Amino acid sequence: MVSLHLIESSNNQIKSTLPPGLVAVFVGATNGIGETTVKQFAKHATKPRVYIIGRSQEAGDRIVAECKELNPEGTFIFLQRDTSLIRNVDEVCHELVSKEKAINILFLTIGTLQSGFKTEEGLHYPTALTVHARSRFISNLLPLLQRAESLRRVVSVYMATHEAQINMDDFQGWNLSRYANMGHTASLITLDLEAHHKAAPEVSFVHNFPGAVESGIARGSIGAFMRVLKTIYAFLGPLVHIPLVEAGDRHLFLCTSARFSSGVEDVAAGVPLGDGLAVARGTDGQAGCGVYSIDANGESAGPKAERLLAELRSQGLVEKVREVIDTDINWALASSGGTKIA
């Protein structure tokens, strides 16, 4: 386990080791992990430019005001979008591309426990958010991440280290059990990050499992199972939750530490490693490979997950997953009259 002491020590060096003016994009940051991480980033960064993307204007305005209080020299901008729709993802990315020459951090937490219905563009709602929209944000913003000089990092928060078999015959998870779908989706995210890293080896990619953190992911969920689950969680949650500030610190560490470099010679790796820290083992089992599956304790996926990912790679699924995601996205945009970002 990476101790909170080491994490806080690393985060406290952001001001002295990373340049002012870092640009960060937080997608799904109006509650829970996204909100607490953007606040910790505001606290530690020097004159950052931060874009917060979410659906609630009220929550966005509140978080912008709180970040501005934490860091009066920072710039904090809320962009209201429903990112389950790919055309909205393209629209907000176009706005970011028009405003920024480079991006240092792309932080993705969008997700939901709702399922069983389509978006307006015809995609399964939870998969549209967790797989398609996340991948589209990365694809659209990857050129800006590649242009960054001091830090180039994508962090996607879901079920890392819990990767499982992929069902290519039910890619969007319409008929998978909730448990099977989580492992299926975790593998889709990890393999998609590997594909993006192949396209941009100078950018590092982290998929992490946050542990038990209070968030709004269950908002709007319906059905008997979800009612029971939320009732149990209401009683047990306070006993097992990771404190929000600690969760923010841990995720800020994922965003900024050289422990998660894009490679062994990454000149923009982030906050230098101190005593007690080393470059993490990547998804291929090698230290510093540039793609990481990280658990709630900050440690890399174990041998079981590594073997599974190696098996999926051997089946050509890195390329196949990217192909299906792009096909689904193009179909969704065609159904709504959307167009690919220039």
C-alpha positions in Angstrom: 0.0 0.0 0.0 1.2 3.5 -0.8 0.9 5.3 2.5 -1.1 8.5 2.8 2.1 10.1 4.2 4.0 9.4 1.0 1.1 10.6 -1.1 0.8 13.9 0.8 4.5 14.4 0.6 4.4 14.1 -3.1 1.4 16.4 -3.5 3.1 19.0 -1.3 5.9 19.2 -3.9 3.6 20.1 -6.8 4.1 23.8 -6.3 7.9 23.5 -6.2 8.4 20.8 -8.9 5.7 21.4 -11.5 5.4 24.7 -13.4 2.6 27.2 -12.9 -0.3 27.3 -15.3 -1.0 23.6 -15.5 -4.2 22.9 -17.6 -6.5 20.2 -16.3 -9.8 18.9 -17.5 -12.1 17.1 -15.0 -15.0 15.3 -16.6 -17.7 14.3 -14.2 -16.4 16.4 -11.3 -19.6 17.8 -9.8 -19.6 15.2 -6.9 -17.7 12.5 -5.3 -14.2 11.6 -6.5 -14.1 14.2 -9.3 -15.1 17.0 -7.0 -12.7 16.1 -4.2 -9.8 15.7 -6.6 -10.4 19.0 -8.4 -10.4 20.7 -5.0 -7.1 19.1 -4.0 -5.7 20.1 -7.4 -6.8 23.7 -6.8 -5.2 23.6 -3.4 -1.8 22.4 -4.6 -1.3 23.7 -8.1 0.1 27.2 -9.0 -2.1 29.3 -11.1 -3.8 26.4 -12.8 -6.4 26.6 -15.6 -9.1 24.0 -14.7 -12.2 23.0 -16.7 -14.9 21.2 -14.9 -17.5 19.3 -17.0 -20.8 18.0 -15.7 -24.5 18.2 -15.9 -25.5 20.3 -12.8 -25.0 24.0 -13.3 -25.7 24.6 -9.6 -23.1 22.1 -8.5 -20.6 23.4 -11.0 -21.1 27.0 -9.9 -20.6 26.0 -6.3 -17.4 24.0 -7.0 -15.9 26.8 -9.1 -16.5 29.2 -6.2 -14.9 26.8 -3.7 -11.9 26.2 -5.9 -11.5 30.0 -6.4 -11.5 30.4 -2.7 -8.8 27.7 -2.3 -6.7 29.2 -5.1 -7.5 32.9 -6.0 -4.8 32.9 -8.7 -6.3 29.9 -10.5 -8.8 29.9 -13.3 -11.8 27.6 -12.9 -14.4 27.2 -15.6 -17.5 25.0 -15.5 -18.9 23.6 -18.8 -22.4 22.2 -18.5 -22.9 19.1 -20.8 -24.7 15.7 -20.7 -21.7 13.6 -21.7 -23.7 10.5 -22.4 -24.2 12.0 -25.8 -21.2 11.8 -28.1 -22.2 14.9 -30.0 -22.0 16.8 -26.7 -18.5 15.3 -26.0 -17.4 16.5 -29.4 -18.9 20.0 -28.8 -17.1 20.5 -25.5 -13.8 19.2 -26.9 -14.1 21.6 -29.8 -14.5 24.4 -27.2 -11.4 23.2 -25.3 -9.3 22.9 -28.5 -10.2 26.4 -29.4 -9.1 27.8 -26.0 -6.0 25.7 -25.1 -2.8 24.8 -26.9 -2.0 22.0 -24.5 -3.6 20.0 -21.7 -1.6 18.4 -18.8 -4.3 16.3 -17.1 -7.5 14.6 -18.3 -9.4 13.2 -15.4 -12.4 11.0 -16.2 -15.0 9.8 -13.6 -18.3 9.9 -15.6 -20.4 6.8 -14.9 -23.7 5.5 -13.6 -25.4 2.5 -12.1 -28.5 3.1 -14.3 -28.9 0.6 -17.1 -31.3 -1.0 -19.5 -32.1 2.0 -21.8 -30.6 3.8 -24.7 -29.3 7.3 -25.1 -30.8 9.6 -27.7 -28.0 8.4 -30.0 -28.9 4.7 -29.5 -26.1 3.6 -27.2 -26.6 1.6 -24.0 -26.6 4.5 -21.4 -24.0 3.2 -18.9 -21.6 2.1 -21.6 -22.0 5.3 -23.5 -20.8 7.2 -20.4 -18.2 4.8 -19.1 -16.7 3.5 -22.3 -17.6 5.5 -25.4 -17.6 9.1 -23.9 -14.4 8.5 -22.0 -12.7 7.1 -25.1 -14.0 10.0 -27.2 -12.6 12.6 -24.8 -9.2 10.9 -25.0 -9.2 10.7 -28.8 -10.3 14.3 -29.2 -7.9 15.8 -26.6 -4.9 13.5 -27.2 -3.2 16.1 -29.5 -3.3 18.7 -26.8 -2.0 16.2 -24.2 0.9 15.4 -26.5 1.8 19.1 -26.8 2.2 19.5 -23.0 5.7 20.0 -21.8 5.6 19.3 -18.1 3.0 16.6 -17.5 0.9 14.4 -19.8 -1.5 12.2 -17.9 -4.9 10.6 -18.4 -6.7 9.1 -15.3 -9.8 7.1 -15.8 -11.6 6.0 -12.6 -13.6 2.8 -12.6 -12.8 -0.8 -11.7 -9.1 -1.2 -12.3 -7.5 -4.4 -11.1 -10.9 -6.1 -11.4 -10.6 -6.7 -15.2 -12.4 -9.8 -16.4 -13.3 -11.6 -19.7 -14.7 -9.5 -22.4 -18.0 -10.5 -24.2 -17.5 -9.1 -27.7 -21.0 -10.5 -28.6 -22.6 -8.1 -26.1 -20.1 -5.3 -26.2 -22.5 -2.7 -24.7 -23.5 -5.1 -21.8 -27.2 -5.3 -22.5 -27.6 -8.8 -21.2 -24.7 -9.2 -18.8 -25.2 -9.5 -15.1 -24.2 -6.4 -13.1 -21.1 -8.2 -11.7 -20.0 -9.6 -15.1 -20.6 -6.3 -16.8 -18.3 -4.5 -14.3 -15.3 -6.8 -15.1 -16.1 -6.7 -18.8 -16.2 -2.9 -18.8 -13.0 -2.7 -16.7 -11.2 -4.6 -19.3 -12.6 -2.5 -22.1 -11.3 0.6 -20.4 -7.9 -0.8 -19.7 -7.4 -2.1 -23.3 -8.7 1.2 -24.7 -6.1 3.0 -22.7 -3.4 0.7 -24.0 -4.6 1.5 -27.6 -4.4 5.2 -26.9 -0.9 4.8 -25.4 0.2 3.1 -28.6 -0.9 6.1 -30.5 0.7 8.5 -28.1 3.5 6.8 -26.2 4.6 10.1 -24.6 1.3 10.3 -22.6 0.7 8.1 -19.5 -2.6 6.4 -18.8 -3.9 5.3 -15.4 -7.0 3.3 -14.8 -7.8 3.1 -11.1 -10.3 1.6 -8.7 -11.1 4.2 -6.0 -12.4 1.9 -3.3 -15.5 2.9 -1.2 -15.9 6.6 -1.7 -19.2 8.5 -1.2 -20.3 9.7 -4.6 -23.4 10.3 -6.7 -23.0 7.4 -9.0 -26.3 5.7 -7.8 -28.4 8.8 -8.5 -31.5 7.9 -10.5 -30.9 4.2 -10.2 -34.2 2.2 -10.1 -35.3 -1.4 -9.5 -35.6 -3.6 -6.4 -32.0 -4.6 -6.4 -30.8 -1.0 -6.4 -33.2 -0.1 -3.7 -31.9 -2.8 -1.4 -28.3 -2.0 -2.3 -28.8 1.7 -1.5 -30.5 0.9 1.8 -27.6 -1.4 2.8 -25.1 1.2 1.7 -26.8 4.0 3.7 -26.1 2.0 6.9 -22.7 0.5 6.0 -21.2 3.3 3.9 -20.1 5.5 6.7 -18.2 2.6 8.2 -16.2 1.8 5.1 -15.9 5.0 3.2 -12.5 6.5 2.4 -12.7 10.1 3.7 -13.3 12.4 0.7 -10.2 14.5 1.4 -8.0 11.4 1.4 -9.6 10.2 -1.8 -8.8 13.5 -3.4 -5.2 13.3 -2.2 -4.8 9.8 -3.6 -6.3 10.7 -7.0 -4.2 13.9 -7.2 -1.2 11.7 -6.7 -2.3 9.5 -9.6 -2.5 12.6 -11.7 0.9 14.1 -10.8 3.4 11.6 -9.5 6.3 10.3 -11.7 5.4 6.9 -10.3 3.0 6.7 -13.3 5.3 7.9 -16.0 4.8 7.3 -19.8 8.0 5.3 -19.9 11.5 5.0 -18.3 12.7 8.1 -20.1 9.7 10.3 -19.6 11.0 13.9 -19.3 7.5 15.1 -18.3 6.8 12.4 -15.7 5.5 14.6 -12.9 6.6 15.1 -9.3 9.9 13.3 -8.8 9.9 10.1 -6.8 11.1 10.4 -3.2 12.3 7.8 -0.8 9.8 4.9 -0.5 8.4 5.3 -4.0 9.3 3.6 -7.3 7.9 3.6 -10.8 4.8 1.4 -10.8 4.4 -1.8 -12.6 2.3 -1.4 -15.7 -0.4 -3.5 -17.2 2.1 -5.6 -19.2 4.0 -6.5 -15.9 6.9 -4.1 -16.7 7.8 -1.1 -14.6 7.0 2.2 -16.3 5.2 0.8 -19.4 3.0 3.9 -19.5 -0.4 2.2 -18.8 -1.4 1.3 -15.3 -4.2 -0.6 -13.6 -4.1 0.6 -10.0 -6.1 -0.4 -6.9 -7.5 1.7 -4.1 -4.2 1.4 -2.2 -2.2 2.8 -5.1 -0.7 -0.6 -6.1 -0.6 -2.2 -9.5 -2.8 -5.1 -10.5 -1.7 -8.5 -9.4 -0.5 -11.6 -11.5 -4.1 -12.8 -12.1 -5.2 -9.5 -13.8 -1.8 -9.4 -15.7 -2.3 -12.9 -17.1 -5.9 -12.1 -18.1 -4.8 -8.9 -19.9 -2.0 -10.8 -21.6 -4.6 -13.3 -22.8 -6.9 -10.6 -24.1 -3.9 -8.9 -25.9 -3.0 -12.3 -27.5 -6.5 -12.4 -29.0 -6.0 -9.0 -30.7 -8.6 -7.4 -28.4 -6.7 -4.1 -28.0 -7.3 -3.4 -31.6 -10.8 -5.0 -31.7 -12.0 -3.0 -28.7 -10.9 0.3 -30.3 -12.5 -0.7 -33.6 -15.9 -1.4 -32.0 -15.8 1.8 -29.9 -15.1 3.9 -33.0 -17.7 2.0 -35.0 -20.3 2.6 -32.2 -19.4 6.3 -31.9 -19.6 6.9 -35.7 -23.0 5.2 -35.7 -24.2 7.2 -32.8 -23.1 10.5 -34.4 -24.7 9.5 -37.7 -27.9 8.9 -35.9 -27.9 12.4 -34.5 -26.4 14.3 -37.3 -23.1 14.8 -35.4 -19.7 15.1 -37.0 -16.2 14.3 -35.9 -14.2 17.0 -34.3 -11.7 18.7 -36.7 
